Amino acid sequence: MKGFSVMKIRLGSLAGFYAAGFGVVGFVVSVLAAMSASVSYGQATESLLKGLVFGVSVGVLQAIFVTAIYAALGAVVGFLNALVFNVIAGISNGIHLEVKEDK
């Protein structure tokens, strides 16, 4: 077994990873909310077509903005997590990993 220590995480790398993950979650949440809004608008207007058109138009805008907001928040959270990890790893000598090489 080989031993490795993780001493530092690139801030941008973890921020990008979190942004992508949060962005996917934001997109799924916004699509589900748009579907719910379409049903609500359809019931309120008593017209499936009007409700669908209004719900989809609102849903597309919502999907863009909610996804962007979630991704931005994810980037901030990832950046802060990497920053905290780097500070703690500097004090505590990092995380030691034992890795077994497959043959």
Backbone atoms as SQL, in Angstrom:
CREATE TABLE atoms (id INTEGER PRIMARY KEY, chain TEXT, resi INTEGER, resn TEXT, atom TEXT, x REAL, y REAL, z REAL);
INSERT INTO atoms VALUES
  (1, 'A', 1, 'MET', 'N', 0.837, -1.187, 0.000),
  (2, 'A', 1, 'MET', 'CA', 0.000, 0.000, 0.000),
  (3, 'A', 1, 'MET', 'C', 0.872, 1.237, 0.000),
  (4, 'A', 2, 'LYS', 'N', 0.449, 2.181, -0.777),
  (5, 'A', 2, 'LYS', 'CA', 1.146, 3.450, -0.838),
  (6, 'A', 2, 'LYS', 'C', 0.375, 4.468, -0.013),
  (7, 'A', 3, 'GLY', 'N', 1.102, 5.317, 0.645),
  (8, 'A', 3, 'GLY', 'CA', 0.465, 6.362, 1.433),
  (9, 'A', 3, 'GLY', 'C', 0.580, 7.716, 0.754),
  (10, 'A', 4, 'PHE', 'N', -0.494, 8.457, 0.779),
  (11, 'A', 4, 'PHE', 'CA', -0.536, 9.814, 0.232),
  (12, 'A', 4, 'PHE', 'C', -1.201, 10.716, 1.252),
  (13, 'A', 5, 'SER', 'N', -0.833, 11.975, 1.206),
  (14, 'A', 5, 'SER', 'CA', -1.493, 12.963, 2.055),
  (15, 'A', 5, 'SER', 'C', -2.079, 14.057, 1.182),
  (16, 'A', 6, 'VAL', 'N', -3.335, 14.377, 1.427),
  (17, 'A', 6, 'VAL', 'CA', -3.989, 15.476, 0.736),
  (18, 'A', 6, 'VAL', 'C', -3.753, 16.721, 1.583),
  (19, 'A', 7, 'MET', 'N', -3.000, 17.654, 1.023),
  (20, 'A', 7, 'MET', 'CA', -2.624, 18.840, 1.783),
  (21, 'A', 7, 'MET', 'C', -3.323, 20.107, 1.299),
  (22, 'A', 8, 'LYS', 'N', -3.785, 20.090, 0.042),
  (23, 'A', 8, 'LYS', 'CA', -4.377, 21.309, -0.498),
  (24, 'A', 8, 'LYS', 'C', -5.356, 20.939, -1.606),
  (25, 'A', 9, 'ILE', 'N', -6.441, 21.694, -1.678),
  (26, 'A', 9, 'ILE', 'CA', -7.424, 21.550, -2.753),
  (27, 'A', 9, 'ILE', 'C', -7.449, 22.872, -3.507),
  (28, 'A', 10, 'ARG', 'N', -7.363, 22.794, -4.835),
  (29, 'A', 10, 'ARG', 'CA', -7.464, 24.031, -5.629),
  (30, 'A', 10, 'ARG', 'C', -8.860, 24.616, -5.443),
  (31, 'A', 11, 'LEU', 'N', -8.929, 25.885, -5.089),
  (32, 'A', 11, 'LEU', 'CA', -10.201, 26.535, -4.799),
  (33, 'A', 11, 'LEU', 'C', -11.141, 26.490, -6.002),
  (34, 'A', 12, 'GLY', 'N', -10.629, 26.807, -7.171),
  (35, 'A', 12, 'GLY', 'CA', -11.453, 26.824, -8.375),
  (36, 'A', 12, 'GLY', 'C', -11.952, 25.449, -8.769),
  (37, 'A', 13, 'SER', 'N', -11.155, 24.427, -8.490),
  (38, 'A', 13, 'SER', 'CA', -11.545, 23.069, -8.841),
  (39, 'A', 13, 'SER', 'C', -12.767, 22.623, -8.040),
  (40, 'A', 14, 'LEU', 'N', -12.724, 22.801, -6.737),
  (41, 'A', 14, 'LEU', 'CA', -13.866, 22.402, -5.906),
  (42, 'A', 14, 'LEU', 'C', -15.057, 23.319, -6.124),
  (43, 'A', 15, 'ALA', 'N', -14.802, 24.596, -6.364),
  (44, 'A', 15, 'ALA', 'CA', -15.900, 25.533, -6.635),
  (45, 'A', 15, 'ALA', 'C', -16.631, 25.141, -7.916),
  (46, 'A', 16, 'GLY', 'N', -15.901, 24.763, -8.952),
  (47, 'A', 16, 'GLY', 'CA', -16.520, 24.323, -10.204),
  (48, 'A', 16, 'GLY', 'C', -17.300, 23.037, -10.041),
  (49, 'A', 17, 'PHE', 'N', -16.775, 22.117, -9.245),
  (50, 'A', 17, 'PHE', 'CA', -17.457, 20.853, -8.978),
  (51, 'A', 17, 'PHE', 'C', -18.787, 21.100, -8.268),
  (52, 'A', 18, 'TYR', 'N', -18.756, 21.935, -7.249),
  (53, 'A', 18, 'TYR', 'CA', -19.978, 22.266, -6.516),
  (54, 'A', 18, 'TYR', 'C', -20.962, 23.032, -7.396),
  (55, 'A', 19, 'ALA', 'N', -20.460, 23.947, -8.218),
  (56, 'A', 19, 'ALA', 'CA', -21.332, 24.723, -9.107),
  (57, 'A', 19, 'ALA', 'C', -22.080, 23.798, -10.060),
  (58, 'A', 20, 'ALA', 'N', -21.385, 22.818, -10.610),
  (59, 'A', 20, 'ALA', 'CA', -22.032, 21.869, -11.524),
  (60, 'A', 20, 'ALA', 'C', -23.094, 21.045, -10.800),
  (61, 'A', 21, 'GLY', 'N', -22.764, 20.561, -9.629),
  (62, 'A', 21, 'GLY', 'CA', -23.724, 19.761, -8.868),
  (63, 'A', 21, 'GLY', 'C', -24.937, 20.555, -8.436),
  (64, 'A', 22, 'PHE', 'N', -24.706, 21.748, -7.892),
  (65, 'A', 22, 'PHE', 'CA', -25.817, 22.595, -7.477),
  (66, 'A', 22, 'PHE', 'C', -26.641, 23.037, -8.679),
  (67, 'A', 23, 'GLY', 'N', -25.977, 23.277, -9.814),
  (68, 'A', 23, 'GLY', 'CA', -26.692, 23.670, -11.025),
  (69, 'A', 23, 'GLY', 'C', -27.649, 22.590, -11.499),
  (70, 'A', 24, 'VAL', 'N', -27.218, 21.337, -11.442),
  (71, 'A', 24, 'VAL', 'CA', -28.099, 20.225, -11.825),
  (72, 'A', 24, 'VAL', 'C', -29.305, 20.159, -10.889),
  (73, 'A', 25, 'VAL', 'N', -29.058, 20.293, -9.594),
  (74, 'A', 25, 'VAL', 'CA', -30.153, 20.281, -8.628),
  (75, 'A', 25, 'VAL', 'C', -31.098, 21.453, -8.883),
  (76, 'A', 26, 'GLY', 'N', -30.556, 22.626, -9.150),
  (77, 'A', 26, 'GLY', 'CA', -31.377, 23.804, -9.435),
  (78, 'A', 26, 'GLY', 'C', -32.229, 23.608, -10.675),
  (79, 'A', 27, 'PHE', 'N', -31.662, 22.983, -11.695),
  (80, 'A', 27, 'PHE', 'CA', -32.421, 22.730, -12.918),
  (81, 'A', 27, 'PHE', 'C', -33.579, 21.776, -12.655),
  (82, 'A', 28, 'VAL', 'N', -33.323, 20.705, -11.924),
  (83, 'A', 28, 'VAL', 'CA', -34.381, 19.737, -11.609),
  (84, 'A', 28, 'VAL', 'C', -35.481, 20.398, -10.778),
  (85, 'A', 29, 'VAL', 'N', -35.089, 21.173, -9.785),
  (86, 'A', 29, 'VAL', 'CA', -36.073, 21.874, -8.945),
  (87, 'A', 29, 'VAL', 'C', -36.904, 22.837, -9.782),
  (88, 'A', 30, 'SER', 'N', -36.257, 23.570, -10.684),
  (89, 'A', 30, 'SER', 'CA', -36.999, 24.545, -11.492),
  (90, 'A', 30, 'SER', 'C', -37.937, 23.866, -12.483),
  (91, 'A', 31, 'VAL', 'N', -37.535, 22.731, -13.040),
  (92, 'A', 31, 'VAL', 'CA', -38.419, 22.001, -13.954),
  (93, 'A', 31, 'VAL', 'C', -39.641, 21.477, -13.205),
  (94, 'A', 32, 'LEU', 'N', -39.431, 20.931, -12.021),
  (95, 'A', 32, 'LEU', 'CA', -40.567, 20.445, -11.219),
  (96, 'A', 32, 'LEU', 'C', -41.493, 21.591, -10.828),
  (97, 'A', 33, 'ALA', 'N', -40.921, 22.729, -10.465),
  (98, 'A', 33, 'ALA', 'CA', -41.741, 23.896, -10.115),
  (99, 'A', 33, 'ALA', 'C', -42.505, 24.410, -11.323),
  (100, 'A', 34, 'ALA', 'N', -41.885, 24.381, -12.498),
  (101, 'A', 34, 'ALA', 'CA', -42.559, 24.832, -13.712),
  (102, 'A', 34, 'ALA', 'C', -43.718, 23.912, -14.071),
  (103, 'A', 35, 'MET', 'N', -43.523, 22.620, -13.891),
  (104, 'A', 35, 'MET', 'CA', -44.613, 21.674, -14.155),
  (105, 'A', 35, 'MET', 'C', -45.774, 21.930, -13.200),
  (106, 'A', 36, 'SER', 'N', -45.459, 22.175, -11.947),
  (107, 'A', 36, 'SER', 'CA', -46.496, 22.472, -10.966),
  (108, 'A', 36, 'SER', 'C', -47.217, 23.772, -11.310),
  (109, 'A', 37, 'ALA', 'N', -46.449, 24.781, -11.740),
  (110, 'A', 37, 'ALA', 'CA', -47.053, 26.062, -12.108),
  (111, 'A', 37, 'ALA', 'C', -47.959, 25.908, -13.324),
  (112, 'A', 38, 'SER', 'N', -47.577, 25.090, -14.280),
  (113, 'A', 38, 'SER', 'CA', -48.402, 24.865, -15.471),
  (114, 'A', 38, 'SER', 'C', -49.752, 24.280, -15.096),
  (115, 'A', 39, 'VAL', 'N', -49.738, 23.331, -14.174),
  (116, 'A', 39, 'VAL', 'CA', -50.991, 22.726, -13.717),
  (117, 'A', 39, 'VAL', 'C', -51.837, 23.773, -12.986),
  (118, 'A', 40, 'SER', 'N', -51.190, 24.571, -12.133),
  (119, 'A', 40, 'SER', 'CA', -51.927, 25.601, -11.395),
  (120, 'A', 40, 'SER', 'C', -52.518, 26.645, -12.327),
  (121, 'A', 41, 'TYR', 'N', -51.739, 27.088, -13.318),
  (122, 'A', 41, 'TYR', 'CA', -52.245, 28.077, -14.274),
  (123, 'A', 41, 'TYR', 'C', -53.372, 27.484, -15.116),
  (124, 'A', 42, 'GLY', 'N', -53.258, 26.218, -15.445),
  (125, 'A', 42, 'GLY', 'CA', -54.318, 25.557, -16.209),
  (126, 'A', 42, 'GLY', 'C', -55.620, 25.508, -15.435),
  (127, 'A', 43, 'GLN', 'N', -55.522, 25.219, -14.150),
  (128, 'A', 43, 'GLN', 'CA', -56.721, 25.188, -13.308),
  (129, 'A', 43, 'GLN', 'C', -57.279, 26.591, -13.100),
  (130, 'A', 44, 'ALA', 'N', -56.414, 27.573, -12.936),
  (131, 'A', 44, 'ALA', 'CA', -56.866, 28.944, -12.684),
  (132, 'A', 44, 'ALA', 'C', -57.540, 29.555, -13.911),
  (133, 'A', 45, 'THR', 'N', -57.028, 29.261, -15.089),
  (134, 'A', 45, 'THR', 'CA', -57.599, 29.837, -16.308),
  (135, 'A', 45, 'THR', 'C', -58.695, 28.963, -16.904),
  (136, 'A', 46, 'GLU', 'N', -58.857, 27.792, -16.334),
  (137, 'A', 46, 'GLU', 'CA', -59.817, 26.806, -16.824),
  (138, 'A', 46, 'GLU', 'C', -59.578, 26.476, -18.299),
  (139, 'A', 47, 'SER', 'N', -58.345, 26.572, -18.711),
  (140, 'A', 47, 'SER', 'CA', -57.970, 26.257, -20.086),
  (141, 'A', 47, 'SER', 'C', -56.603, 25.584, -20.054),
  (142, 'A', 48, 'LEU', 'N', -56.557, 24.380, -20.521),
  (143, 'A', 48, 'LEU', 'CA', -55.296, 23.644, -20.523),
  (144, 'A', 48, 'LEU', 'C', -54.252, 24.333, -21.390),
  (145, 'A', 49, 'LEU', 'N', -54.658, 24.814, -22.561),
  (146, 'A', 49, 'LEU', 'CA', -53.715, 25.440, -23.481),
  (147, 'A', 49, 'LEU', 'C', -53.155, 26.743, -22.917),
  (148, 'A', 50, 'LYS', 'N', -54.017, 27.604, -22.384),
  (149, 'A', 50, 'LYS', 'CA', -53.535, 28.869, -21.809),
  (150, 'A', 50, 'LYS', 'C', -52.619, 28.604, -20.615),
  (151, 'A', 51, 'GLY', 'N', -53.008, 27.689, -19.777),
  (152, 'A', 51, 'GLY', 'CA', -52.195, 27.352, -18.609),
  (153, 'A', 51, 'GLY', 'C', -50.858, 26.763, -19.009),
  (154, 'A', 52, 'LEU', 'N', -50.870, 25.919, -20.021),
  (155, 'A', 52, 'LEU', 'CA', -49.631, 25.302, -20.483),
  (156, 'A', 52, 'LEU', 'C', -48.698, 26.338, -21.096),
  (157, 'A', 53, 'VAL', 'N', -49.226, 27.213, -21.932),
  (158, 'A', 53, 'VAL', 'CA', -48.403, 28.238, -22.583),
  (159, 'A', 53, 'VAL', 'C', -47.809, 29.174, -21.537),
  (160, 'A', 54, 'PHE', 'N', -48.638, 29.651, -20.615),
  (161, 'A', 54, 'PHE', 'CA', -48.137, 30.573, -19.599),
  (162, 'A', 54, 'PHE', 'C', -47.162, 29.857, -18.661),
  (163, 'A', 55, 'GLY', 'N', -47.485, 28.642, -18.283),
  (164, 'A', 55, 'GLY', 'CA', -46.615, 27.882, -17.384),
  (165, 'A', 55, 'GLY', 'C', -45.270, 27.570, -18.011),
  (166, 'A', 56, 'VAL', 'N', -45.266, 27.221, -19.294),
  (167, 'A', 56, 'VAL', 'CA', -44.007, 26.910, -19.968),
  (168, 'A', 56, 'VAL', 'C', -43.159, 28.163, -20.145),
  (169, 'A', 57, 'SER', 'N', -43.782, 29.278, -20.503),
  (170, 'A', 57, 'SER', 'CA', -43.006, 30.511, -20.685),
  (171, 'A', 57, 'SER', 'C', -42.371, 30.955, -19.375),
  (172, 'A', 58, 'VAL', 'N', -43.130, 30.873, -18.302),
  (173, 'A', 58, 'VAL', 'CA', -42.579, 31.203, -16.980),
  (174, 'A', 58, 'VAL', 'C', -41.542, 30.162, -16.585),
  (175, 'A', 59, 'GLY', 'N', -41.821, 28.915, -16.899),
  (176, 'A', 59, 'GLY', 'CA', -40.913, 27.831, -16.531),
  (177, 'A', 59, 'GLY', 'C', -39.557, 27.912, -17.205),
  (178, 'A', 60, 'VAL', 'N', -39.521, 28.336, -18.458),
  (179, 'A', 60, 'VAL', 'CA', -38.244, 28.462, -19.165),
  (180, 'A', 60, 'VAL', 'C', -37.386, 29.543, -18.507),
  (181, 'A', 61, 'LEU', 'N', -37.991, 30.682, -18.231),
  (182, 'A', 61, 'LEU', 'CA', -37.246, 31.752, -17.551),
  (183, 'A', 61, 'LEU', 'C', -36.801, 31.306, -16.161),
  (184, 'A', 62, 'GLN', 'N', -37.694, 30.626, -15.481),
  (185, 'A', 62, 'GLN', 'CA', -37.381, 30.143, -14.144),
  (186, 'A', 62, 'GLN', 'C', -36.238, 29.140, -14.198),
  (187, 'A', 63, 'ALA', 'N', -36.244, 28.251, -15.161),
  (188, 'A', 63, 'ALA', 'CA', -35.188, 27.248, -15.279),
  (189, 'A', 63, 'ALA', 'C', -33.831, 27.913, -15.494),
  (190, 'A', 64, 'ILE', 'N', -33.800, 28.946, -16.292),
  (191, 'A', 64, 'ILE', 'CA', -32.532, 29.643, -16.557),
  (192, 'A', 64, 'ILE', 'C', -32.030, 30.338, -15.294),
  (193, 'A', 65, 'PHE', 'N', -32.899, 31.115, -14.657),
  (194, 'A', 65, 'PHE', 'CA', -32.461, 31.896, -13.506),
  (195, 'A', 65, 'PHE', 'C', -32.205, 31.043, -12.265),
  (196, 'A', 66, 'VAL', 'N', -33.068, 30.091, -11.991),
  (197, 'A', 66, 'VAL', 'CA', -32.873, 29.244, -10.807),
  (198, 'A', 66, 'VAL', 'C', -31.608, 28.410, -10.960),
  (199, 'A', 67, 'THR', 'N', -31.379, 27.869, -12.149),
  (200, 'A', 67, 'THR', 'CA', -30.165, 27.093, -12.380),
  (201, 'A', 67, 'THR', 'C', -28.930, 27.959, -12.185),
  (202, 'A', 68, 'ALA', 'N', -28.957, 29.171, -12.703),
  (203, 'A', 68, 'ALA', 'CA', -27.816, 30.082, -12.557),
  (204, 'A', 68, 'ALA', 'C', -27.580, 30.454, -11.094),
  (205, 'A', 69, 'ILE', 'N', -28.650, 30.708, -10.369),
  (206, 'A', 69, 'ILE', 'CA', -28.522, 31.076, -8.956),
  (207, 'A', 69, 'ILE', 'C', -27.978, 29.898, -8.142),
  (208, 'A', 70, 'TYR', 'N', -28.520, 28.703, -8.367),
  (209, 'A', 70, 'TYR', 'CA', -28.026, 27.521, -7.659),
  (210, 'A', 70, 'TYR', 'C', -26.553, 27.278, -7.982),
  (211, 'A', 71, 'ALA', 'N', -26.173, 27.412, -9.251),
  (212, 'A', 71, 'ALA', 'CA', -24.782, 27.196, -9.636),
  (213, 'A', 71, 'ALA', 'C', -23.866, 28.222, -8.978),
  (214, 'A', 72, 'ALA', 'N', -24.295, 29.473, -8.926),
  (215, 'A', 72, 'ALA', 'CA', -23.489, 30.510, -8.279),
  (216, 'A', 72, 'ALA', 'C', -23.327, 30.235, -6.785),
  (217, 'A', 73, 'LEU', 'N', -24.413, 29.838, -6.148),
  (218, 'A', 73, 'LEU', 'CA', -24.327, 29.495, -4.724),
  (219, 'A', 73, 'LEU', 'C', -23.429, 28.287, -4.514),
  (220, 'A', 74, 'GLY', 'N', -23.513, 27.319, -5.408),
  (221, 'A', 74, 'GLY', 'CA', -22.641, 26.148, -5.325),
  (222, 'A', 74, 'GLY', 'C', -21.177, 26.523, -5.445),
  (223, 'A', 75, 'ALA', 'N', -20.871, 27.449, -6.344),
  (224, 'A', 75, 'ALA', 'CA', -19.485, 27.896, -6.495),
  (225, 'A', 75, 'ALA', 'C', -18.978, 28.558, -5.222),
  (226, 'A', 76, 'VAL', 'N', -19.819, 29.367, -4.606),
  (227, 'A', 76, 'VAL', 'CA', -19.429, 30.031, -3.354),
  (228, 'A', 76, 'VAL', 'C', -19.210, 28.999, -2.247),
  (229, 'A', 77, 'VAL', 'N', -20.121, 28.046, -2.129),
  (230, 'A', 77, 'VAL', 'CA', -19.986, 27.002, -1.101),
  (231, 'A', 77, 'VAL', 'C', -18.730, 26.162, -1.349),
  (232, 'A', 78, 'GLY', 'N', -18.485, 25.785, -2.592),
  (233, 'A', 78, 'GLY', 'CA', -17.292, 25.007, -2.919),
  (234, 'A', 78, 'GLY', 'C', -16.010, 25.770, -2.626),
  (235, 'A', 79, 'PHE', 'N', -15.996, 27.054, -2.976),
  (236, 'A', 79, 'PHE', 'CA', -14.837, 27.890, -2.701),
  (237, 'A', 79, 'PHE', 'C', -14.567, 27.957, -1.199),
  (238, 'A', 80, 'LEU', 'N', -15.633, 28.196, -0.418),
  (239, 'A', 80, 'LEU', 'CA', -15.466, 28.293, 1.040),
  (240, 'A', 80, 'LEU', 'C', -15.044, 26.954, 1.649),
  (241, 'A', 81, 'ASN', 'N', -15.610, 25.853, 1.158),
  (242, 'A', 81, 'ASN', 'CA', -15.211, 24.532, 1.664),
  (243, 'A', 81, 'ASN', 'C', -13.742, 24.253, 1.389),
  (244, 'A', 82, 'ALA', 'N', -13.282, 24.568, 0.184),
  (245, 'A', 82, 'ALA', 'CA', -11.870, 24.355, -0.148),
  (246, 'A', 82, 'ALA', 'C', -10.974, 25.254, 0.704),
  (247, 'A', 83, 'LEU', 'N', -11.398, 26.484, 0.908),
  (248, 'A', 83, 'LEU', 'CA', -10.624, 27.412, 1.723),
  (249, 'A', 83, 'LEU', 'C', -10.491, 26.903, 3.162),
  (250, 'A', 84, 'VAL', 'N', -11.595, 26.471, 3.740),
  (251, 'A', 84, 'VAL', 'CA', -11.571, 25.936, 5.110),
  (252, 'A', 84, 'VAL', 'C', -10.717, 24.671, 5.172),
  (253, 'A', 85, 'PHE', 'N', -10.865, 23.783, 4.166),
  (254, 'A', 85, 'PHE', 'CA', -10.054, 22.573, 4.153),
  (255, 'A', 85, 'PHE', 'C', -8.571, 22.910, 4.109),
  (256, 'A', 86, 'ASN', 'N', -8.192, 23.857, 3.248),
  (257, 'A', 86, 'ASN', 'CA', -6.784, 24.210, 3.120),
  (258, 'A', 86, 'ASN', 'C', -6.216, 24.772, 4.422),
  (259, 'A', 87, 'VAL', 'N', -6.993, 25.565, 5.124),
  (260, 'A', 87, 'VAL', 'CA', -6.529, 26.118, 6.404),
  (261, 'A', 87, 'VAL', 'C', -6.360, 24.993, 7.430),
  (262, 'A', 88, 'ILE', 'N', -7.365, 24.138, 7.529),
  (263, 'A', 88, 'ILE', 'CA', -7.296, 23.048, 8.511),
  (264, 'A', 88, 'ILE', 'C', -6.211, 22.039, 8.137),
  (265, 'A', 89, 'ALA', 'N', -6.059, 21.738, 6.850),
  (266, 'A', 89, 'ALA', 'CA', -5.032, 20.796, 6.416),
  (267, 'A', 89, 'ALA', 'C', -3.635, 21.338, 6.708),
  (268, 'A', 90, 'GLY', 'N', -3.464, 22.644, 6.599),
  (269, 'A', 90, 'GLY', 'CA', -2.176, 23.246, 6.916),
  (270, 'A', 90, 'GLY', 'C', -1.827, 23.111, 8.390),
  (271, 'A', 91, 'ILE', 'N', -2.827, 23.138, 9.236),
  (272, 'A', 91, 'ILE', 'CA', -2.612, 23.020, 10.678),
  (273, 'A', 91, 'ILE', 'C', -2.445, 21.563, 11.105),
  (274, 'A', 92, 'SER', 'N', -3.221, 20.667, 10.485),
  (275, 'A', 92, 'SER', 'CA', -3.287, 19.275, 10.956),
  (276, 'A', 92, 'SER', 'C', -2.542, 18.273, 10.078),
  (277, 'A', 93, 'ASN', 'N', -1.736, 18.731, 9.164),
  (278, 'A', 93, 'ASN', 'CA', -0.974, 17.860, 8.260),
  (279, 'A', 93, 'ASN', 'C', -1.840, 17.099, 7.277),
  (280, 'A', 94, 'GLY', 'N', -2.988, 17.598, 6.952),
  (281, 'A', 94, 'GLY', 'CA', -3.817, 17.047, 5.877),
  (282, 'A', 94, 'GLY', 'C', -4.529, 15.755, 6.225),
  (283, 'A', 95, 'ILE', 'N', -4.983, 15.078, 5.162),
  (284, 'A', 95, 'ILE', 'CA', -5.665, 13.792, 5.293),
  (285, 'A', 95, 'ILE', 'C', -4.758, 12.741, 4.693),
  (286, 'A', 96, 'HIS', 'N', -4.452, 11.716, 5.470),
  (287, 'A', 96, 'HIS', 'CA', -3.591, 10.644, 4.980),
  (288, 'A', 96, 'HIS', 'C', -4.448, 9.556, 4.333),
  (289, 'A', 97, 'LEU', 'N', -4.089, 9.191, 3.126),
  (290, 'A', 97, 'LEU', 'CA', -4.799, 8.128, 2.395),
  (291, 'A', 97, 'LEU', 'C', -3.835, 6.977, 2.153),
  (292, 'A', 98, 'GLU', 'N', -4.333, 5.771, 2.302),
  (293, 'A', 98, 'GLU', 'CA', -3.573, 4.593, 1.899),
  (294, 'A', 98, 'GLU', 'C', -4.240, 4.030, 0.673),
  (295, 'A', 99, 'VAL', 'N', -3.466, 3.935, -0.399),
  (296, 'A', 99, 'VAL', 'CA', -4.020, 3.534, -1.691),
  (297, 'A', 99, 'VAL', 'C', -3.376, 2.228, -2.112),
  (298, 'A', 100, 'LYS', 'N', -4.216, 1.305, -2.525),
  (299, 'A', 100, 'LYS', 'CA', -3.738, 0.019, -3.033),
  (300, 'A', 100, 'LYS', 'C', -3.785, 0.061, -4.540),
  (301, 'A', 101, 'GLU', 'N', -2.666, -0.268, -5.172),
  (302, 'A', 101, 'GLU', 'CA', -2.580, -0.254, -6.623),
  (303, 'A', 101, 'GLU', 'C', -3.064, -1.585, -7.182),
  (304, 'A', 102, 'ASP', 'N', -4.033, -1.526, -8.120),
  (305, 'A', 102, 'ASP', 'CA', -4.520, -2.748, -8.768),
  (306, 'A', 102, 'ASP', 'C', -3.508, -3.234, -9.787),
  (307, 'A', 103, 'LYS', 'N', -3.457, -4.549, -9.927),
  (308, 'A', 103, 'LYS', 'CA', -2.507, -5.118, -10.887),
  (309, 'A', 103, 'LYS', 'C', -3.202, -5.796, -12.002);
